[in-house]
Amino acid sequence: MIFVGAGLVYYKVLPEATVKTLGSFMKDTGADFLNFYICGLIAGAILGINSKLLVKAGIRYAVPLAACILASCAMAAAVGPLMGYHWKDSIFNIGLPILGGGMGGGAVPMAQIVEKQTGRPMKELLSVFVPALALGNVLSIIAAGLLDRLGKRFPRLSGDGEIMRDSGIVNVEPRVELTVWNIAIGLAVSTALFALGSIGNRYAPDIHGLVFTILAVSILKVAGVVPEYIIVACYSWFRLVVKAFTCIVLLAIGIVYTDMGQVIGAITPTFIVLCTAVVLAAVLGAGFAGMLVGFNFVESALTAGLCMTNMGGTGDVAVLSAARRMGLMPFARFSTSIGGGFIIILCGVLMKVFYAA
């Protein structure tokens, strides 16, 4: 659906006014429907997880996340020279932009850092970063679909949406009751938690509001203070959001956020090989490291791997949809928000080390 939407814009099937209107509806400068959709997924998915399982998985999650970053950067440095790139340029121009968590929260601030350190114009930097980011996102979506097939072919590698392997904790999903009352409660609670996250972002602007939302929902769940009827309502809203809005959101992502021209322009053999190597390293690094701490390979590779190499929040939706595992959205958002923020910090540190005047 993403590429259908992007193709409609690229071939000018849709009027420009329609594209602008939809962009205003989806973006945080307008109606912000994308975050409305994501906060419904986060609230329902976290409240639907067993609190002991949430604590057990959350503590270990840093391991596959760090392995993803290390493996991707190492792969970029190793493959880059074979493709005619200097190893440092392949890390900073391709590896880190792919891992950076999207455009506004990743490629743009990284370009600002590199511009300040090297003097290269930001426009020139973004012309390199954006194709890497776009192609990395496409490859991540494709890889997510392949991981879903891998899990079906080799069931031992997959938890069918459960991130932990043999946790010893039975995660019984809340019941789904699609009553008007439950839908109203689920919508109100999820948007209230998103509003709380936005307030946190106002006082700490360097941290994405959804990070505060995830933390708030997780704390409430672990503390056991959320009544059962609210959990059922939020989970029912979550299931409705997935079924009713996912296809629409994916189409809108293609129309508003995906530049088919940039993707087509980036398709050169060497560039594809290098971007593929970075995404593959993320999958293998996160997948195998996740297995070391008790995660299932497929779910760990998806969340700690491909949700680092996609295009931010829109990429999270696309990747988990392709893998048919939308319930992993909390872990996906953690990768995009916390992992993406760490990449920006890492970029600044490494720039001073490798490009010191």
Buried (B, 14 or more C-beta within 10 A) or exposed (E): BBBEBBBBBBEEEBEEEEBEEBBBBBBEEEEBBBBBBBBBBBBBBBBBBBBEBBBBBBEBBBBBBBBBBEBBBBBBBEBBEEBEBEBBBBBBBBBBBBBBBBBEBBBBBBBBBBBEBEEEEBEEBBEBBBBBBBBBBBBBBBBBBEBBEBBEEEEEBBBEBBBBBEBEBEBEEBEBBEEEEBBEBBBBBBBBBBEBBBEBBEEEEEBBBBBBBBBBBBEBBBEEEBEEEBBBBBBBBBBBBBEEBBEEBBBBBBBBBBBBEBBEBBEEEEBBEBBBBBBBBBBBBBBBBBBEBBBBBBBBBBBBBBBBBBBBBBBBBBBBBBBBBBBBBBBBBBBBBBBBBBBBEBBBEBBEEEEEE
